[in-house]
Amino acid sequence: MINGEGDPSGVVTMRGFESAASRAVNPTDADGRRATGQPAREPVPEEATMNELAVECANQVVDPAMHEKILLRAAELVAMGWTRGTAARDATAQKVRSTAPQATRWCLVGAVDRALYELLNLDVYALLGLEVDAYDTAPCPSELLRALRRPLQHVLGGPDLAHWNDHVCPGPAAAEQLLREAAATVTRSCDCFGS
């Protein structure tokens, strides 16, 4: 897990409410009362902590060495299995989360998301609060994810990675090549939070 809050599985969700450490210091009983007998307070956002986590997470993700690693792992994933029309599919061609253990084929974006999950334990579905069908059609509201995808857009010469994957890309070898070329540009000239 990235230095910070996460759900019980250890996946960073960046939700920002009462931390596990806070709950350990101020335990509650089954009725929601503090161990002192006082009623438990409502969870309070830990904005400073979560903002620090978001910045730390973003810096770690777009650190050139890590960014390159994520894109190269994504290239390996599409070489193992590639798909169109959704972020990922299982062995029976059903749509699944790109982070799901049963995923066997990924689109360009899904492979990047899976690599992010494998390397940094960051689940984009939890981060964005979306399920598979909504994720497949939603614009990307996360600056972190946009920054992660920016080298791909630069190499591709356009912003719409999903459209390219689904309608233009001739196959998995081209998707893998795009990911590898983007990875090679990261260490040379990536202004990931710019342009």
C-alpha positions in Angstrom: 0.0 0.0 0.0 1.1 3.5 -0.6 1.9 5.3 2.6 -1.5 6.2 3.7 -5.1 5.2 4.1 -6.7 2.3 2.4 -9.6 -0.1 2.7 -9.2 -3.3 4.8 -7.8 -5.1 1.8 -4.9 -2.6 1.7 -6.0 -1.0 -1.6 -5.7 2.8 -1.6 -9.0 4.4 -2.2 -8.3 8.0 -1.1 -11.8 8.2 0.5 -10.5 10.5 3.3 -12.5 9.6 6.3 -11.6 8.4 9.8 -8.4 6.4 9.6 -7.7 3.0 11.0 -5.1 4.6 13.3 -7.8 6.9 14.7 -10.2 4.0 15.2 -7.5 2.0 17.0 -6.8 4.9 19.4 -10.6 5.6 19.9 -12.2 2.1 19.6 -16.0 1.8 19.7 -18.3 -0.9 20.9 -21.1 -2.5 18.9 -23.4 0.4 19.9 -21.0 3.0 18.4 -19.9 4.2 21.8 -16.3 5.1 22.5 -14.6 2.9 25.1 -15.0 5.8 27.5 -18.8 5.4 27.3 -19.2 8.6 25.2 -21.1 8.4 21.9 -18.8 8.0 18.9 -18.2 11.1 16.8 -19.2 11.0 13.2 -16.2 10.4 10.9 -14.5 13.6 10.0 -12.6 14.0 6.8 -8.8 14.1 7.3 -8.3 16.5 4.5 -4.7 17.5 5.2 -3.6 13.8 5.5 -5.6 12.9 2.3 -4.2 15.8 0.4 -0.7 14.9 1.4 -1.5 11.3 0.3 -2.9 12.4 -3.0 0.3 14.5 -3.7 2.6 11.7 -2.6 0.7 9.2 -4.6 0.7 11.4 -7.7 4.4 12.1 -7.3 5.1 8.4 -7.0 3.0 7.5 -10.0 4.5 10.1 -12.3 8.1 9.7 -11.0 9.8 9.0 -14.4 11.2 5.6 -13.3 7.9 4.4 -11.9 5.9 5.9 -14.7 8.1 4.0 -17.2 7.7 0.8 -15.2 3.9 1.2 -15.2 3.8 1.7 -19.0 6.2 -1.2 -19.6 4.1 -3.5 -17.4 1.0 -2.4 -19.4 2.8 -3.4 -22.6 3.5 -6.8 -21.2 -0.2 -7.2 -20.3 -1.5 -6.3 -23.7 1.1 -8.7 -25.2 -0.5 -11.5 -23.0 -4.0 -10.6 -24.0 -5.7 -7.6 -25.7 -9.3 -6.5 -26.1 -11.6 -3.8 -27.5 -14.8 -2.2 -26.2 -14.0 -2.5 -22.5 -11.1 -2.1 -20.1 -10.7 -5.9 -19.6 -12.2 -9.3 -20.2 -12.0 -12.7 -18.6 -11.3 -16.0 -20.3 -15.0 -16.3 -21.3 -14.9 -12.8 -22.9 -17.1 -11.2 -20.2 -16.4 -7.7 -19.2 -14.5 -7.5 -15.8 -12.5 -4.8 -13.9 -9.0 -4.5 -15.3 -7.8 -5.1 -11.7 -9.8 -8.3 -11.3 -7.8 -11.5 -10.8 -9.8 -13.2 -13.6 -8.9 -10.5 -16.2 -7.0 -12.1 -19.1 -7.2 -9.4 -21.8 -6.9 -5.7 -21.5 -7.4 -2.6 -23.7 -4.7 0.0 -23.7 -6.2 2.0 -20.8 -7.2 -1.1 -18.9 -3.6 -2.4 -19.1 -2.3 0.8 -17.7 -4.8 0.7 -14.9 -3.9 -3.0 -14.1 -0.2 -2.1 -14.1 -0.9 0.7 -11.6 -2.8 -1.7 -9.4 0.0 -4.4 -9.6 2.9 -2.0 -9.0 1.4 0.5 -6.5 -1.8 -1.2 -5.3 -3.9 1.7 -6.5 -7.4 0.6 -7.7 -8.8 3.1 -10.2 -12.3 1.7 -9.8 -12.2 2.5 -6.1 -10.5 5.8 -6.7 -13.2 6.9 -9.1 -16.1 5.1 -7.5 -17.2 3.4 -10.7 -18.2 -0.1 -11.8 -17.2 -1.7 -15.1 -19.9 -0.4 -17.4 -19.7 3.1 -16.0 -15.9 3.1 -16.1 -16.0 2.1 -19.8 -18.0 5.2 -20.8 -17.0 7.8 -18.2 -14.6 10.6 -19.0 -11.5 10.5 -16.8 -12.0 13.0 -13.9 -8.7 12.2 -12.2 -5.7 14.4 -13.0 -3.5 11.6 -11.7 -4.8 9.2 -14.4 -4.7 11.8 -17.1 -1.0 12.5 -16.2 -0.3 8.8 -16.3 -1.8 8.6 -19.8 -0.3 11.8 -21.2 2.8 10.1 -22.7 0.6 7.7 -24.6 -1.5 10.6 -26.0 1.7 12.4 -27.0 3.1 9.4 -28.9 -0.3 8.8 -30.4 -0.7 12.4 -31.4 -4.2 12.6 -30.0 -6.2 12.5 -26.7 -8.6 9.6 -27.2 -6.8 6.4 -26.2 -10.0 4.4 -25.9 -11.2 5.4 -29.4 -7.8 4.5 -30.9 -7.7 1.1 -29.1 -11.3 0.2 -30.1 -11.5 1.6 -33.6 -8.0 2.3 -35.0 -5.5 0.0 -33.4 -4.8 -3.0 -35.8 -4.1 -5.4 -32.9 -2.2 -6.2 -29.7 1.3 -5.7 -31.3 0.4 -2.1 -32.1 -1.0 -1.5 -28.6 2.2 -3.0 -27.1 4.4 -0.9 -29.3 2.5 2.3 -28.4 3.0 1.6 -24.7 6.7 0.8 -25.1 7.3 4.0 -27.2 5.4 6.1 -24.5 7.5 4.4 -21.8 10.7 5.4 -23.6 9.6 9.1 -23.8 8.8 9.3 -20.1 12.4 9.5 -18.8 13.4 11.9 -21.6 10.7 14.6 -21.6 7.6 13.9 -19.7 5.9 17.0 -18.3 3.1 14.7 -17.0 1.1 17.4 -15.2 1.6 19.9 -18.0 -0.1 20.6 -21.3 
